[in-house]
Amino acid sequence: MYERLTALGSRLLGKFVPEIDAAAAEILACRNYGACWQCAGKCGYNAPCYACCNSSGCPTVICHC
């Protein structure tokens, strides 16, 4: 009986509390790079940049054209 109540409580809690993706909570590491392919479209060449990256990619790239 206790197992059934525990399972029911877990299901109800899951309906009201959102799940958090662990990758979304990962800290970004920011640094300067000598050449960034992300700047090729904006600058016309792989210009130096300042980028903040994690294992999912680099959401922040500032090109220094």
C-alpha positions as CSV (number, residue, x, y, z in Angstrom):
1,M,0.0,0.0,0.0
2,Y,2.8,2.4,0.9
3,E,4.4,1.8,-2.6
4,R,1.2,2.7,-4.3
5,L,0.8,5.9,-2.3
6,T,4.4,6.8,-3.1
7,A,3.9,6.2,-6.8
8,L,0.7,8.3,-6.8
9,G,2.4,11.1,-5.0
10,S,5.3,11.1,-7.5
11,R,3.0,11.3,-10.4
12,L,1.0,14.1,-8.9
13,L,4.2,16.0,-8.0
14,G,5.4,15.5,-11.6
15,K,2.3,17.3,-12.9
16,F,2.8,20.4,-10.9
17,V,6.6,20.7,-10.7
18,P,8.4,21.2,-14.0
19,E,11.5,19.2,-14.9
20,I,14.8,21.0,-15.2
21,D,17.2,20.1,-17.9
22,A,20.7,19.7,-16.4
23,A,22.4,21.0,-19.6
24,A,20.5,24.3,-19.3
25,A,22.0,24.9,-15.9
26,E,25.6,24.4,-17.1
27,I,27.8,27.5,-16.5
28,L,29.1,29.3,-19.6
29,A,32.9,29.8,-19.9
30,C,33.8,33.1,-21.6
31,R,37.1,34.0,-23.2
32,N,38.8,35.6,-26.2
33,Y,39.5,33.6,-29.4
34,G,41.9,34.5,-32.1
35,A,39.7,33.4,-35.0
36,C,36.0,32.5,-34.9
37,W,34.1,30.9,-37.8
38,Q,30.9,32.4,-36.4
39,C,32.3,35.8,-37.5
40,A,32.8,34.8,-41.2
41,G,29.3,36.0,-42.2
42,K,29.4,39.2,-40.3
43,C,33.0,40.3,-40.9
44,G,33.8,38.4,-44.1
45,Y,36.6,36.4,-42.5
46,N,37.3,34.4,-39.3
47,A,37.8,37.5,-37.1
48,P,38.8,37.4,-33.5
49,C,35.9,37.2,-31.0
50,Y,34.8,37.1,-27.4
51,A,32.6,34.0,-26.9
52,C,30.8,32.4,-24.0
53,C,30.5,28.6,-24.5
54,N,29.3,25.4,-22.8
55,S,29.0,21.8,-24.0
56,S,25.9,22.8,-26.0
57,G,27.7,25.5,-28.1
58,C,28.4,29.2,-27.9
59,P,25.2,31.2,-27.5
60,T,27.1,34.5,-27.1
61,V,29.7,35.5,-29.7
62,I,30.9,39.1,-30.1
63,C,33.0,39.6,-33.2
64,H,35.9,42.1,-33.3
65,C,36.0,43.0,-37.1
